[in-house]
Amino acid sequence: MNVADFLEARLAEDETIAWEAVTVDGQRWVTDGPFGTPEFYHVQGGYIEPVAVSLAKSAAVHVARHDPAWVLRDIAAKRDAITAARRVLEAPVNGELPEAPRLAEQMLCALAGAYSDHDDFEPEWLRIVKYG
């Protein structure tokens, strides 16, 4: 599996998870609170029940910021980057910018780094990011 195919597979998994969360908790999540002592916060989705309860403020803000709507936008942006990189890799080498394919591959490997804990991740991709 090449790095672009690896990324597409991971993004498809992320997209499935995000859409499953939408069906249960809505696309947009916000923090709600504080409640009690010490102060805890909830993350509220689009429906009656909270998405998460009794979180520290920083955790609640983080969870709300990465709601399904944000995840889906992030996936779309990464897919656009992958498409652009594939075009560069498939194009004839341009004499004006001969390093373009190497840079496109480095960009894809850098994106793949977020999934370095996945069984299909190739450690070589990290070397490509660092050393070209």
C-alpha positions in Angstrom: 0.0 0.0 0.0 1.4 3.4 -0.9 1.2 6.4 1.4 -1.7 8.0 -0.5 -3.8 4.9 -0.4 -2.9 4.5 3.3 -4.2 8.0 4.0 -7.4 7.5 2.0 -8.1 4.4 4.0 -7.6 6.2 7.3 -9.7 9.2 6.2 -12.5 6.8 5.2 -12.3 5.3 8.7 -12.4 8.8 10.3 -15.3 9.8 8.2 -17.3 6.7 9.1 -16.7 7.5 12.8 -17.6 11.1 12.4 -20.9 10.3 10.6 -21.8 7.8 13.3 -21.3 10.5 15.9 -23.5 12.9 13.9 -26.4 10.4 13.9 -26.2 10.2 17.7 -25.0 13.6 18.9 -25.3 16.1 16.0 -22.6 17.8 14.0 -21.8 20.8 16.2 -20.8 20.4 19.8 -20.3 23.2 22.4 -19.1 23.4 26.0 -21.6 23.9 28.8 -20.8 24.8 32.4 -19.2 25.2 34.8 -21.0 22.9 37.2 -20.2 22.0 40.8 -17.0 22.3 42.8 -14.4 21.7 41.5 -15.7 23.1 38.3 -16.6 20.6 35.6 -17.9 21.1 32.1 -20.2 19.2 29.8 -20.0 19.0 26.0 -23.4 19.4 24.4 -24.3 18.0 21.0 -27.4 18.7 18.9 -29.7 16.5 21.0 -30.9 16.4 24.6 -28.2 14.3 26.3 -24.7 15.7 26.6 -21.9 14.2 24.5 -19.6 14.2 27.5 -20.0 15.1 31.2 -17.8 16.1 34.1 -14.7 17.2 32.1 -12.0 19.7 33.0 -12.6 22.9 31.0 -9.6 22.3 28.8 -10.8 18.7 27.9 -14.3 19.9 27.2 -13.1 22.7 24.9 -10.9 20.2 23.1 -13.7 17.7 22.6 -16.1 20.4 21.4 -13.6 21.9 19.1 -13.1 18.5 17.4 -16.8 17.9 16.8 -18.0 15.9 13.8 -18.4 19.0 11.7 -14.8 20.0 12.2 -13.6 16.4 11.6 -15.5 16.3 8.3 -14.0 19.6 7.1 -10.6 18.4 8.1 -11.1 15.2 6.1 -12.2 17.2 3.0 -9.1 19.4 3.2 -6.8 16.4 3.6 -8.4 14.7 0.6 -7.9 17.9 -1.5 -4.2 17.8 -0.5 -3.9 14.1 -1.4 -5.5 14.8 -4.8 -3.1 17.7 -5.5 -0.1 15.5 -4.4 -1.3 12.6 -6.6 -1.5 15.0 -9.6 2.1 16.2 -9.0 3.3 12.6 -8.6 1.6 11.5 -11.8 2.7 14.5 -13.9 5.8 14.5 -16.1 8.8 15.9 -14.2 9.0 19.7 -14.8 12.4 21.1 -15.5 11.5 24.3 -13.6 10.6 22.4 -10.4 12.3 19.0 -10.6 11.9 18.5 -6.8 8.1 18.7 -6.9 7.5 14.9 -6.8 9.8 14.5 -3.8 8.0 17.4 -2.0 4.6 15.9 -2.8 5.7 12.6 -1.4 7.1 14.3 1.7 3.8 16.1 2.2 1.8 12.8 2.0 4.2 11.2 4.4 3.9 14.1 6.8 0.1 13.8 6.8 0.4 10.0 7.4 2.4 10.7 10.5 -0.8 11.4 12.4 -1.6 7.7 12.0 1.8 6.4 13.0 0.2 4.1 15.6 -1.8 2.2 12.9 -0.7 -1.3 12.1 -0.4 -0.5 8.3 1.8 2.6 8.9 5.3 2.3 7.4 8.1 3.8 9.6 10.0 4.6 6.4 7.4 7.4 5.8 8.8 9.3 8.8 12.3 9.0 7.4 11.0 10.5 4.1 9.5 13.5 5.9 12.8 14.1 7.8 15.4 13.4 5.1 13.5 13.6 1.8 
